[in-house]
Amino acid sequence: MGNLQRNTANLEFKSLRLSKGFTQKGLGDTCGINQTRMSYFEMNYEVPSKEELGKLSKALGVGIKKVMDTFHQTLEKIKNEREPRQEKR
């Protein structure tokens, strides 16, 4: 997905990663995702692809829905940025 500017961290994803004892690099290595991209997930710059979601959920030992839910806020921001804005008169 695209590189979209965010101003809040994805603390839910980071908390899930830490609760399973992974560093960004460690989880990335396990999933075949580089550390920079893992960092982008946590900074809400990017969201994982379907394939990456599957790898992350398997490595973290949780369902895909659990991982997807951590990106809900990011996905809502993307949706809002793509919707045309109504101009005030």
VENKA-V660503 format. One line per field, one symbol per residue. ss: DSSP state (H for helix, E for strand, L for the rest). psi: psi as a letter, one per 40 degrees, with the letter a starting at -180 (. if undefined). burial: + if it has 24 or more other ideal C-beta (glycine too) atoms within 12 Angstrom, else -. A space follows every 10 residues. Layout:
ss: ???
psi: ???
burial: ???
This chain:
ss: LLLLLLLLLL HHHHHHHHHL LLLHHHHHHH HLLLHHHHHH HHLLLLLLLH HHHHHHHHHH LLLHHHHHHH LHHHHHHHHH HHLLLLLLL
psi: iighhieiig ddddddddde fiiddddddd efhidddddd ddefdiiiid ddddddddde fiidddddde eddddddddd ddhhihhi.
burial: -----+---+ -+++-++--- -+-+--++-+ +-+---++-+ ++++++++-- -++--++-++ ------++-+ +--+--+--- ---------
